[in-house]
């Protein structure tokens, strides 16, 4: 079957069409390599055929054989049972390795194992809870920046995506390099944005399967941004080696103290830098996206927003949320969970089969690309009731949801190491904002979900900000 990437729709569906929040209308007609490449450069989600939301697996060939898998038992096989047979795809590594080296996100085999063992204690419940005051302080500063938009005389519109990027970058930079010696936040932030803009798009050579050693022009041109990120990070790490630890340890201090219990190996400066850059990029971008989409959804459904505001105001009584408040904010957490279902930041994962296998009765050959379109998985009609609707209460009983039908952080041994950190931060900031403001949708300004490296709201998330 020559089922390949679909034709791009003429325009996105309106956010209020059938009272469904913004989504990508997946289409049905197959096409060839050139259009697949164009679509992937523009929005990776556009290469997902609509049938992927109604079947457990879709296979085809676009330059090379591929399979999109939406079947929970098969996903368990890929992500847990036969992890070594399904490493991250060459395309993913080509895009990310120049920036984050052989860090946890990229490394395979023994090199991954020792880093994971060394880093796991860093994200213990105790350490994550200890970093919560930084999140609460960032929530307070965000409220202060938004307050002028809600002053008397009428609410004004604000781009909540831009604001959430600011807030979460403050958090990740403070918990990574507290004190900031030798660390220019603005310089690193600009370098990260430049790197993503220049290198994260899929190359035609990726689509047709050109060997990985052939340079991709866009990635060759990203050298300046990469050098800036690495230079600033290396300087901060070396400075910290000579500075005595004070107060609650930050991520850098915890990582420097981390040791693989089996090999007793500790991370060198380049290894620390690559992993810290991974945490910085992932730690602010993905949480900012989750919060932006959550605020959009709250504005989309004013009833849910009002209920969440009531919950937050009752618990917080005017102050910012803390780690201790998180268990008492169940609706806020369900909103975050449902947001991650509808708009997972990592909405499209890719693996390369290293051995023959069978998935959903379909033959998988060595070298085949095995894709996990998380966006389609989370909207699959075989797994979810009314999958395109915003319904936070579907998470009221997490036991009712198949573990491998919901993968905002992946699963198996390579599940996102910072998941608990991200969820705590998202609940703290969202609850604090909802307790003090009411967010109103602006007709005609619904964001469009567009994925290049992560699932971003094209055009920002513009909402009117009112006092609560």
Helices and strands as residue ranges (DSSP letters): G 17-19, H 33-42, G 44-47, G 50-53, E 57-61, E 65-69, H 72-76, I 77-81, G 83-85, E 86-88, H 90-100, H 109-120, G 121-123, H 125-130, H 132-147, G 148-150, E 156-159, H 160-176, H 185-199, H 204-208, H 217-220, H 223-241, H 251-257, H 269-300, H 302-316, G 323-328, H 330-342, E 349-353, E 357-359, E 362-364, E 369-372, H 374-377, G 392-395, G 398-400, G 403-405, G 412-414, H 419-436, E 437-441, E 448-451, E 455-458, E 462-467
